[in-house]
Amino acid sequence: MRIRKRIEEVFGWIKAAAGLRKTRHKGTDRIDWVFALNAAAYNLIRLPKLMRAA
């Protein structure tokens, strides 16, 4: 359950903060790059916390 929470947290952030609850584009190609961009942004936000932990 801890691992699931960690994974669901990412999708929750992407839907809420990154605005992917309602997409502006149609088609899997366009949605794929928007999702990848948002996932990279989430990783950049997490990076300082991960660096402190290491």
VEXGUDREN-275941 format. One record per atom (N, C-alpha, C, O): residue in one letter; x, y, z. Coordinates in Angstrom, 3 decimals. Atoms other than C-alpha are relative to their C-alpha. Layout:
BEGIN
[pt 'A', [X, Y, Z]];
...
***
This chain:
BEGIN
[pt 'M', [0.823, -1.200, 0.000]];
[pt 'M', [0.000, 0.000, 0.000]];
[pt 'M', [0.865, 1.261, 0.000]];
[pt 'M', [0.472, 2.289, -0.551]];
[pt 'R', [-0.884, -1.175, -0.005]];
[pt 'R', [2.916, 2.353, 0.619]];
[pt 'R', [0.493, 0.319, -1.397]];
[pt 'R', [0.572, 1.482, -1.794]];
[pt 'I', [-0.477, -0.194, 1.370]];
[pt 'I', [4.219, 1.817, -2.890]];
[pt 'I', [-1.130, 0.551, -0.863]];
[pt 'I', [-0.917, 1.444, -1.684]];
[pt 'R', [1.141, -0.480, 0.776]];
[pt 'R', [0.743, 2.308, -4.335]];
[pt 'R', [-0.269, 1.472, 0.287]];
[pt 'R', [-0.576, 2.233, -0.630]];
[pt 'K', [0.223, -1.400, -0.350]];
[pt 'K', [0.362, 5.592, -2.433]];
[pt 'K', [1.007, 0.890, -0.707]];
[pt 'K', [0.657, 1.959, -1.206]];
[pt 'R', [-1.049, -0.777, 0.656]];
[pt 'R', [3.661, 6.819, -3.838]];
[pt 'R', [-0.295, 0.165, -1.496]];
[pt 'R', [-0.055, 1.230, -2.064]];
[pt 'I', [0.309, -0.068, 1.427]];
[pt 'I', [2.542, 6.007, -7.388]];
[pt 'I', [-1.233, 0.865, -0.240]];
[pt 'I', [-1.242, 1.701, -1.144]];
[pt 'E', [1.231, -0.767, 0.168]];
[pt 'E', [-0.959, 7.441, -6.990]];
[pt 'E', [0.227, 1.485, 0.271]];
[pt 'E', [-0.467, 2.329, -0.296]];
[pt 'E', [-0.318, -1.388, -0.305]];
[pt 'E', [0.538, 10.635, -5.567]];
[pt 'E', [0.444, 0.746, -1.254]];
[pt 'E', [0.079, 1.904, -1.456]];
[pt 'V', [-0.481, -0.612, 1.239]];
[pt 'V', [2.241, 11.333, -8.890]];
[pt 'V', [-1.176, 0.315, -0.921]];
[pt 'V', [-1.279, 1.423, -1.446]];
[pt 'F', [1.136, -0.221, 0.881]];
[pt 'F', [-0.952, 10.898, -10.885]];
[pt 'F', [-0.935, 1.064, 0.560]];
[pt 'F', [-1.507, 1.845, -0.200]];
[pt 'G', [0.822, -1.030, -0.622]];
[pt 'G', [-2.868, 13.032, -8.394]];
[pt 'G', [0.578, 1.379, -0.230]];
[pt 'G', [-0.159, 2.325, -0.508]];
[pt 'W', [-0.651, -1.287, 0.236]];
[pt 'W', [-0.318, 15.825, -8.745]];
[pt 'W', [-0.167, 0.423, -1.454]];
[pt 'W', [-0.460, 1.584, -1.742]];
[pt 'I', [0.115, -0.330, 1.422]];
[pt 'I', [-0.413, 15.631, -12.532]];
[pt 'I', [-1.422, 0.446, -0.325]];
[pt 'I', [-1.611, 1.365, -1.122]];
[pt 'K', [1.379, -0.390, 0.265]];
[pt 'K', [-4.206, 15.836, -12.523]];
[pt 'K', [-0.331, 1.350, 0.626]];
[pt 'K', [-1.010, 2.170, 0.007]];
[pt 'A', [0.381, -1.212, -0.715]];
[pt 'A', [-4.448, 18.633, -9.970]];
[pt 'A', [0.867, 1.202, -0.392]];
[pt 'A', [0.350, 2.204, -0.885]];
[pt 'A', [-0.892, -1.147, 0.193]];
[pt 'A', [-1.404, 20.886, -10.341]];
[pt 'A', [0.365, 0.229, -1.457]];
[pt 'A', [0.470, 1.375, -1.895]];
[pt 'A', [-0.445, -0.147, 1.382]];
[pt 'A', [-0.400, 20.199, -13.928]];
[pt 'A', [-1.160, 0.174, -0.973]];
[pt 'A', [-0.942, 0.478, -2.146]];
[pt 'G', [1.153, -0.272, 0.840]];
[pt 'G', [-3.933, 20.457, -15.272]];
[pt 'G', [-0.340, -1.069, -1.013]];
[pt 'G', [-0.912, -0.762, -2.059]];
[pt 'L', [0.336, 1.051, 0.958]];
[pt 'L', [-4.276, 17.099, -16.965]];
[pt 'L', [-1.309, -0.708, 0.335]];
[pt 'L', [-1.603, -1.764, -0.223]];
[pt 'R', [1.315, 0.593, -0.270]];
[pt 'R', [-7.672, 16.363, -15.468]];
[pt 'R', [-0.852, 0.079, -1.263]];
[pt 'R', [-1.607, -0.840, -1.582]];
[pt 'K', [0.717, -0.198, 1.252]];
[pt 'K', [-9.105, 17.751, -18.688]];
[pt 'K', [1.037, 0.418, -1.040]];
[pt 'K', [1.609, 1.504, -0.948]];
[pt 'T', [-1.060, -0.275, 0.962]];
[pt 'T', [-6.771, 17.599, -21.660]];
[pt 'T', [-0.442, 1.023, -1.040]];
[pt 'T', [-1.628, 1.157, -1.342]];
[pt 'R', [0.264, -0.987, 1.045]];
[pt 'R', [-6.511, 20.313, -24.274]];
[pt 'R', [0.213, -0.583, -1.387]];
[pt 'R', [-0.211, -0.003, -2.387]];
[pt 'H', [-0.353, 0.610, 1.277]];
[pt 'H', [-5.284, 17.967, -26.991]];
[pt 'H', [-0.762, -1.294, -0.188]];
[pt 'H', [-1.252, -1.891, 0.770]];
[pt 'K', [0.609, 1.282, 0.322]];
[pt 'K', [-6.748, 14.964, -28.755]];
[pt 'K', [1.047, -0.876, -0.666]];
[pt 'K', [1.913, -0.397, -1.397]];
[pt 'G', [-0.928, 0.948, 0.612]];
[pt 'G', [-4.873, 11.861, -29.766]];
[pt 'G', [1.071, -0.429, 0.969]];
[pt 'G', [1.564, 0.362, 1.772]];
[pt 'T', [-0.965, 0.535, -0.957]];
[pt 'T', [-2.484, 9.624, -27.930]];
[pt 'T', [1.396, 0.580, -0.174]];
[pt 'T', [2.132, 0.718, 0.803]];
[pt 'D', [-1.332, -0.584, 0.209]];
[pt 'D', [0.616, 11.127, -29.536]];
[pt 'D', [0.155, 1.316, 0.750]];
[pt 'D', [1.177, 1.551, 1.394]];
[pt 'R', [-0.070, -1.305, -0.660]];
[pt 'R', [-0.153, 14.590, -28.206]];
[pt 'R', [-0.119, -0.135, 1.512]];
[pt 'R', [0.570, 0.564, 2.257]];
[pt 'I', [0.167, 0.198, -1.442]];
[pt 'I', [-1.295, 13.377, -24.805]];
[pt 'I', [1.262, -0.615, 0.598]];
[pt 'I', [1.643, -0.283, 1.720]];
[pt 'D', [-1.221, 0.641, -0.500]];
[pt 'D', [1.841, 11.223, -24.454]];
[pt 'D', [1.086, 1.021, 0.318]];
[pt 'D', [1.708, 0.945, 1.377]];
[pt 'W', [-1.077, -0.954, -0.268]];
[pt 'W', [4.241, 14.152, -24.766]];
[pt 'W', [-0.365, 0.956, 1.119]];
[pt 'W', [0.511, 1.387, 1.870]];
[pt 'V', [0.429, -0.873, -1.094]];
[pt 'V', [2.161, 16.326, -22.425]];
[pt 'V', [0.173, -0.724, 1.327]];
[pt 'V', [0.623, -0.130, 2.306]];
[pt 'F', [-0.163, 0.785, -1.220]];
[pt 'F', [2.140, 13.537, -19.842]];
[pt 'F', [1.477, -0.138, 0.360]];
[pt 'F', [1.847, 0.012, 1.524]];
[pt 'A', [-1.436, 0.135, -0.259]];
[pt 'A', [5.896, 12.981, -20.211]];
[pt 'A', [0.588, 1.307, 0.520]];
[pt 'A', [1.426, 1.295, 1.421]];
[pt 'L', [-0.476, -1.304, -0.455]];
[pt 'L', [6.531, 16.708, -19.793]];
[pt 'L', [-0.400, 0.251, 1.452]];
[pt 'L', [0.406, 0.744, 2.241]];
[pt 'N', [0.467, -0.189, -1.366]];
[pt 'N', [4.427, 16.812, -16.620]];
[pt 'N', [0.680, -0.953, 0.976]];
[pt 'N', [0.961, -0.578, 2.114]];
[pt 'A', [-0.710, 0.948, -0.854]];
[pt 'A', [6.080, 13.695, -15.221]];
[pt 'A', [1.436, 0.486, 0.255]];
[pt 'A', [1.953, 0.347, 1.363]];
[pt 'A', [-1.340, -0.557, -0.178]];
[pt 'A', [9.491, 15.304, -15.811]];
[pt 'A', [-0.034, 1.199, 0.948]];
[pt 'A', [0.868, 1.367, 1.768]];
[pt 'A', [0.135, -1.141, -0.902]];
[pt 'A', [8.299, 18.465, -14.068]];
[pt 'A', [-0.178, -0.471, 1.437]];
[pt 'A', [0.387, 0.121, 2.356]];
[pt 'Y', [0.183, 0.545, -1.346]];
[pt 'Y', [7.168, 16.402, -11.085]];
[pt 'Y', [1.327, -0.517, 0.548]];
[pt 'Y', [1.631, -0.323, 1.725]];
[pt 'N', [-1.311, 0.492, -0.437]];
[pt 'N', [10.589, 14.741, -10.940]];
[pt 'N', [0.923, 1.156, 0.370]];
[pt 'N', [1.688, 1.051, 1.329]];
[pt 'L', [-0.825, -1.163, -0.328]];
[pt 'L', [12.278, 18.155, -10.985]];
[pt 'L', [-0.415, 0.619, 1.328]];
[pt 'L', [0.426, 1.100, 2.088]];
[pt 'I', [0.480, -0.518, -1.284]];
[pt 'I', [10.092, 19.278, -8.103]];
[pt 'I', [0.470, -0.892, 1.146]];
[pt 'I', [0.801, -0.391, 2.221]];
[pt 'R', [-0.419, 0.946, -1.038]];
[pt 'R', [11.014, 16.141, -6.133]];
[pt 'R', [1.513, -0.050, 0.191]];
[pt 'R', [1.989, -0.493, 1.236]];
[pt 'L', [-1.453, 0.144, -0.010]];
[pt 'L', [14.727, 16.388, -6.911]];
[pt 'L', [0.684, 0.566, 1.245]];
[pt 'L', [1.517, -0.133, 1.821]];
[pt 'P', [-0.680, -0.508, -1.202]];
[pt 'P', [15.795, 18.680, -4.011]];
[pt 'P', [-0.247, -0.873, 1.240]];
[pt 'P', [0.655, -1.076, 2.053]];
[pt 'K', [0.294, 0.861, -1.143]];
[pt 'K', [14.045, 16.444, -1.496]];
[pt 'K', [0.774, -1.314, -0.092]];
[pt 'K', [1.256, -1.826, 0.918]];
[pt 'L', [-0.755, 1.239, 0.192]];
[pt 'L', [15.689, 13.358, -2.970]];
[pt 'L', [1.487, 0.219, 0.253]];
[pt 'L', [2.165, -0.656, 0.790]];
[pt 'M', [-1.422, -0.296, -0.207]];
[pt 'M', [19.102, 15.041, -2.898]];
[pt 'M', [0.312, 0.133, 1.485]];
[pt 'M', [1.377, -0.292, 1.932]];
[pt 'R', [-0.199, -0.115, -1.429]];
[pt 'R', [18.685, 15.882, 0.795]];
[pt 'R', [0.002, -1.362, 0.686]];
[pt 'R', [0.738, -1.578, 1.650]];
[pt 'A', [0.113, 1.323, -0.604]];
[pt 'A', [17.750, 12.284, 1.586]];
[pt 'A', [1.231, -0.860, -0.274]];
[pt 'A', [1.560, -1.747, 0.514]];
[pt 'A', [-1.156, 0.835, 0.383]];
[pt 'A', [20.810, 10.848, -0.173]];
[pt 'A', [1.256, 0.342, 0.729]];
[pt 'A', [2.292, -0.281, 0.499]];
***
